[in-house]
Amino acid sequence: SVAFGAVPYVVPGLEAIRPYRCGGPIPFAGVFEFRSPIRRVELGGVASRNARTQSTEELLFRSTPTELPIPNEEDQQGAAVDDEDASLSEFRIEPEAIAGLNREIEDHGSQPMAHFHHQLLAVARDDPGAMARITVFTVSTNGSDRVTSTVRRSLQERFGDGGKGFLPIAAGWGAQEHRDVEWTFDYWRTCIVNRGRCPLDRPGLAGVMATNPGVGARAFFSTVDGGGSNSAVSRFELFYQAWPEGGQVSLRIDDEPPTSLDTRAERVEDRVHVISVDEGPHQLRVRVGQGRIRLYGVVMERPGPGVVVDGLMMLGASVSMMDNHDEAHLRHQVSHRSPDLLVFWLGGNDVVARAFTHDWFVGHYGRFIARARSGRPEASCLILSVLDKGIELNGRIRTRRRVPLVAEAQRATAEAQ
């Protein structure tokens, strides 16, 4: 049985039936895993009896350490508004909306969030077509889009729905999920940034390239009902690779006749194909027409004004694995996505990485961040520290020794960048 279980790991094309994948859940562990509803949470064993009616944010506030500094009243209300900007005061967040928050962004530069705040202000003013895009590079901490979906819904409820954002063609990891979208896929072979075996080191923006072993590969992307996030779309974008042996991609919107996209080119190129539709609920079906194709992902957006949050989770990835992105390729992907805020939330896997040292982490992480930022130099940049990570010692849960070391290395990376 052990030999039989090893077959999917050595035979190409059988990745989908592997019982365990790097960064994925332990087999059968999901039987005991709590999966919260979209808007409400219940934490078995630690929540109060009325936890079913508590929001995720309320539970997070209940668990916040009290020893951390609380922002003073001036911090909560924001900096003073100049006379010439007095008209902008109506867009400031009311103090009660952030009451209880006690973690502040550390400023290692001159107004590092200014560009994003400028875009967000344009959205708040309802400037025609204004968009504030957030692209989040993360690992399995956000493997189910839970954190980014919370940010997405909160910002879109306040400022406007700009769409779902970027999704890979197919999941590269068994535990990878996306919310605020109907997303299905079949019969793809994926190469991921973790393994470093993507053709020409081009795994795409989300770290996943989808190729077809045959003619049956297909993917489905649809808006969702209910009037919430991504309930309508006005534009689909297909990120793909054109190459000398490229085949045909069949693209179909709703029940319209399919169109064909030729991915053949004299040399390898990263391209983006745009499909405009009347704003509203729509579906996009992606199929193999003929030949071999290499696809990175699909963007779903509305015309704006609005906010978009891309959740680019790469389960099991350490910062060193991000070197598997070709520099020019990553720059092109970020440039075409045109984010206004780049968020880097990696490091959880480096807490247990044997190779970890301070200089090793800062070198690899800094190189990846610099490459991504080169595609959008004007974008704001935010590095999030690793979350706490526990280990059982003598019957008690203790913080792993490297957690503060990784957090300090992340702070040093931010300062260096």
N, C-alpha and C positions, 0 to 999 in steps of 0.2 A: 504493500500500500504506500510505503514511503517513496519507492521508486516511481509509482504511478503518479503520486502527487507532485513529483519533480518535473514531469513531462511538460506542463505549460510554461515552465521557466526556461526551458532549453529549446523548445520548438517555436520558431517565429510564427506569428498569427494566432497563437493561443493565449495572448495576454488577458483576454476578457474573462477567461475561466480560472485565472490564478486565485487560489483561496486567500492569498495574502499578498499585498503590494506594499512596497516601501512607502511609508508615510500613511498608509491606510489603516483601518481598524483591525484589531486582532479578530480572527474568525470566531463567530458566534458571540463576540462581546456585545454586538448590537442588540442582542436579546435583552440585555440589562441596561441599555443606554436610554436615557430620557431624551425625548425629542419634544421640544416645546411647540405650541401653536405659534402662528405667525406673529400675533400681537401680544399674547399673554404668556406667562411662564409659570411653571410650578417646579420647585426644586425639592425632590424627595429627600426627607430627612432633615432639611435645614429651613424650609419655609414655614411660615406661620399658617394657621388653619385657613386664613383667607387669601392664601397665595394665588389662588386662581383668579382673583380680581386685581392682582398687583401687576403693574407693568414691569418690563425688564429694567427700566431706569430706576424705578422705586426700589427694586430688590438690590440693584447695584449700589444705590445710595445707602441702603441699610448695612451693606457689607464693607463700606469704605472705612479704612483705618482713620481713627479720630486724631492720631498724633500728627498727621500732615497739616501744613499751614493752610488756613482758610483765607481765600482772597478777601481783602478789605472792601468796604463799600465802594470806594473809588475805583478799585479794579473791576468790580462787578458792573459798574455803570459805564465803564470804558473811559478813555481819555477825554479831556475836555474838547468840545467842538468849537472850532474857530468861528468867528462871526460869519465869514464868507461861506462856511459849510453848515450854517445853522439849519438850513433846509433839509440836511441829511439826518437830523436827529430822529426823525420819524422812523428810520430804518434800524435804529439801534435795538439790540435785544434787551427786553425788559429784565431787570435784575431778578425777579422771581422765577424767570425761566431757567436761570442757571444757579439758583440757590442750592447749596449743598455740594456743588462741584468744588473740588479742592486740589485739582491738578492743573498746573499752568504750563503753557508752552514756554520752553526755555529759548530765549532769543540769542542765537550765536552770530547774528549779523545785523545789518541795517534793515529793519522792517521786512523780515523774510517772508511774511505772509501777505505783503502789500498787494502783489499781483492778484492773488486769489480773492482777497477782500474787494479789490476794485471790480473784478468780474461779478462777484456776488452782489455788489451794490448795483451794478448795471441790471442784473436780473431782478433785484428788488424794485428798481424803478420802472420795471416793465419795458426796458429798452427793446425795440424790435429785434428779434433774433439773438438776444443776449443769452450766452450759455456759460455756466460755471462747471467745468469738468474736473472730477477728482479721479485719479487713477491710483489704486492701492495695490502694491506688490506685497504679497503676504504668503504665509504657509498654512499648515493645517489648523492653526488657531482660528482661521476663518474659512475652513474647508467647505463649510456648507453655506457660505454667503450670509451667515447670521449677523455678524457685526456690520458688514458693509450694507446689508439690506436695512438694518436699523438706521444707519446714517442716511441712506438713500431716502427712506420714507420720511424721516424727520425733516430733512432739508427740502424735499420736494413738497411736503405738506405746507411748509412755511413759504417757500420761494417759487415753487412751480416745478412741474414734472417735465424733465428734459429727456426721459426715456430710460431704458434699462442700461444701455451702454454696451460694453464689449463682452462677448462670450466666445470661448473656443468652439470649434466645429463639433468636437467630441471630447468627453472627459478623458484626461490623461491618467487619472487616478480613480480607483474604485469608489472612494469616499467623497469625491468632488461633486458638489451640488450647486445649483443656482436658483435663487428665488426671484419673484416678481417677473416670471417668464414661463412659458411652456416650451420646454427644450427636450427633445428626444433625438437619438442618433443610433444607427445600427451599422455594423460591418466595416468599421474603420480600423485601421492600424495606426496607432499614435506613437510618436516619438516625443520624449519630454526632455526638458532642460536638465533634469536630475541625472539622466543617464549619459548625456553628452554625445549621443550618436545621431543627432539630426543631420540631414544632408547640409553640408557647408556651415554647420553650427547656426542654423536658422530655425529656432523653435517657435518663432512668433512672439507677439506681445505677451501672451498669457503663458508662455513656456510650453506650448503644446502644438505640434504640427500633426495634422491628420492626412494620411494617405490611404489610398484604396487598394486592397489586395485583389479586388474583383470589380464587377459592375454593379453590385447590389448596395454599395455604400450610400447612405442617405442621412440627412439631418433635417430637423424641423424646429423652427423658431416662431413663436406666436406671442402676441400681446395677451394680457389676462383680463378677465371680466372683473367687474366690481367697482370701477372708477378710481382705483388707487394707482400705485406706481406702475408705469408701463401698460396702461390701459389703451393707449393709442400710439401710433408710430407714423412718421412721415418720410422716413428714410432708412433703408437698409444699406450697410456697407459690407462688402465681402473682402477681407484681407486674404491674399493668396500669393503663391509664388508662380511666376511664369518661368519656364525653362525649356530647353531644346526638345525634350521628350514629353512636354505637357499635353494633356488630353482635353476633353470637353466637359464643362460643368453645366448641368441643367438647372435652371433657376425658375421657380414658379411662384407667383404671388397669388394667393387665394385660389380661386378656380379659373384664373386666366390661363391661356396657353403658355407652356414653358418657353423660355428663351435659352439660347446656348451661348456660353462664354468660352472662348478659345484661350487656353493657358499656354500655348506654345510660343516660344520666343527664341531668338538667336542666341541669347545668353541669359543667365539667371538674373531675374529681377523680382523685387517685391512690389506688388501692385495692389491697388484698391479699386474695386468696382462698386459704383454707387447705383442704387435703385431707388428712385423717388416715387412716392405714392401719395394719394390724397390722405390727409391726416385722419386717422381713425384706427379701428381694430383691423389688424392684418396678420397674415401668415406667410412665411417664406419657407419653401421646400428646396433643399439643396440635394441634388443627386449627381451621381457619376453619369455623364453622357457616354463617353468612350475614352479609352486610354487611361493613363495614370495622371493623377492630379495631386497637388500639394496645397492644402488650405490651412490658414491660421485661425480665422475666426470671423464672427459677424457682429456688427454694431447695429443697435436699434436706438434711434433717436427721434425726437419731435423737433419742430422748428424753433422752439424757445419763445419767450424767455423761460429758462428752467435750469435745474441742476441735474447732473449725471454722475453716478458713482460706479466706476469699474472695479469689480472684485476679482483680482488676478491672483488666485491662490495656487501655490505650487507645493503640494504636500510632500513632506520629507526632505525639502531642499535645504541645504546649508548655504551660507554665503559664498563658499568657494565654488559651489556648483553654478553660480550665476556667471562665472567666467566662461561657461559654455555658450553664451550669447556672442555671436560675431558682433564686433563693435559697430560696424556700419549698418548691419541689419537692425540692431536694437535702436540705433539712432533713427533709422527710417520709420520703424514701427511707432515709436513715441512721437515723432514729428507729425505723422499722419493722424495720430489720435488726438494730438494737440491738447493735452491736459493743462489745466490752470493750477492744479495742485498735485504734485507727485508725493505719494505717501509710501514710505518704506517701512514695512513691519515684518522683518525677518529676524532670525536669531534664536527662535525656540528650539530648533534642532541642533544649534551650535552649543547649547547648554550641555548636551551629551556627546558632542563630537570629540573624538580622541585627539584630533589635530589642533584643538583650540588653544591659542595663546592670544594675548592682547594684540600684539603686532600682526599676527596672522589674520585675525578678524578684521581689524581696521583696514588692512591692506586689501583684502578681498571685497569687503563691503563697500569701502570707499571707491574702488575701481568700478563696481557695478553701478553705484549711484552716479558717479561722474559720467559713465557711458549713457545712462538713461537720461540724465539732465542735458546732455549734449544735443538731444533731439528736441528739446524745448527749454532753452536756457533762461527764458523769461519767467517760466513757471515757478510758483512757490514750491518749497520743499519741506516736508515734515518727516522726521524719523521717530517712530514709536518704539519704546523700549519693549523688551521681552516681558511677557506676563510671568507671574510667579509659577514655579514648577516644583512639585513636591516629590519626596521620597520617604518611604516608611522606614524608620529606624527605631528599634526597641518599642514597637507598638504605637509610635507617634509619627505624625506627618511633619517632616522638616523641609525647609526650603533647600533645594539643591545648592551645593557650594558654589557652583559656577554662575548662578542666576545674577548676583550682584556684579560679578566679573564681566559677564556679557553686557549687562546694562551700562556699566562704566565704559566698556569698549564702544558701545553705541553712542554714548555721549561724546566720546573722543572723536568718533567718526563725524558726528554733526559739527563739532568744532573745527575739524580739519577741512570740511567741505564748505 
